[in-house]
């Protein structure tokens, strides 16, 4: 099956890692000229312009002309569909974090107990 064009929706547009870098360069909400973005992400100007064009077509960035410069700004509201979709998986991350926290607390308690002369609750060490 052919992949959808990068300009069809925000998901396809941000699938490209360099576009995500450009979004990161604009995350502070300030307007930036292409040259500023080029310096931040350390990519050639033609590539940055091409990626900004894709992001503009899906609405992730806006552009205004100021004199000879085109100024780009992040339109973060257009990333909300991505956020909403990813949020459905948050329960898996929170569950893992809770398990890691429980293990760390258990090991800390065992270490304190061993330091005070108590024996570990089990005869084996769990990972």
Buried (B, 14 or more C-beta within 10 A) or exposed (E): EEEEEBEEBBEBBBEBEEBBBBBEBBEEEEBBBBEBBBBBBEBEEEEBBBBBEBBBBBBBBBBEEEEEBBBBBBBBEBBEEBEEEEEEEEEEEEEEEEEEEEEEEEEEEBEEEEEEEEEEEEEEEEE
